[in-house]
Amino acid sequence: MANILNTGKNTTDSSLVYGTTSISYSNTPITKVDSSLIVNGPIKMNGLDLEERLSTIEKVLNIPTRDATMEEKYPKLKAIYEQYVYELEKYKTWQRIKDKE
């Protein structure tokens, strides 16, 4: 079972769920693995749709929607977005300071 836990998780505590049995392990070695995951379909976490949750978080936090294809084609779009995020955070920081006074 040790090989099953060596999945690249960045954690020292792991849980394994197999069928209806849940087994917990602690002090599992941390392994760094460079990899990617492509999922064609919904991802459910604790019964909730992950994409839907992320979309809700983006709306609540007013995170602008990005278009990676257009940013690749027009690098200035990425720079403008990064500048916007930087400036926005500056204003929010000043607002928080001002509100404390």
N, C-alpha and C positions, 0 to 999 in steps of 0.2 A: 504494500500500500504506500510505501514511501515515495515511489515513482509517481503516483497519482498526485501527490501534494506538490511535487516539484514542477509547478505550472507557470512559474514566473510571477506569482502573486507577490506584491510588495508588502508582506505582512509577516509578523512572527506568530500569529495565532490563526489557525485554519480550521474550517469545518468541512466535512465531507458528508453529503447527503446521497445515500445510495438506496433507491427504492423508498421504503418507508423508514429506514434506519438512518439516524443522524449521529455521526461520530465526530467528536471535537479533538483536535490536536493542538498542543501549544509548543512554542519554541521550535517551530519548523524553520529550516534555513531559508533565508531570503535569496532568491535567484533573480538576476536581471536578465531578461530575455527581450531582445528587440524583435517585435513582431507587430502584425496588424490583424484586425478582425473585420471582415466584411460580412454584413448581415443583410440579406434580401428578405425583408419581412419585419413584422413588429417584434420588439423586444419587450417582454413583460418582466417586471420586477415587483415581487410581492403582489402580483395580480394587477398592477398598474402599467399602462403603456408608457414606456420610457420616452418615446418621441413626443407624445402628448404632454408629458410632464415638463420636458425641456422647453417646449414651445410656450407653455404657460409661464415658466420662469423667465424666459426671454421677454415676454409681453409685460410682465409685472415689473421687471427691472429696466424696461425701455431699451433693450439691447437691439440696435438696428440689425436687420436681416442682411446677411452678407451673401455675395455671389462669387464663389471661388473661381469659377470659370472666367467671369468678367474681370476679376482682380488679376488673374494670370495674364489675360490678354491686355489689360490696361493697368499696369503697376501703380499708376498714380491713384487709382481708386483705393488700393490698399493703404497707401500713405495717407490719403485724406481720412480714411476710417480711423487709422491709428492716431492721427492728430486730433480728430474729433473726440475719441475716447480719452486721450490725455487731457485735453482742454475741459471736457465735461467733469472729469475727476477733480481737476483743479478747482472748478467752480463749486462742486459739491463739498470739497474740503473747506473752502473759505466759508461756505454757507453754514457748515457744522460749527466752525469756530465762532462765527458771528452769532449763531443761535445760542451758544453757551454764555455769551456776554450778557 
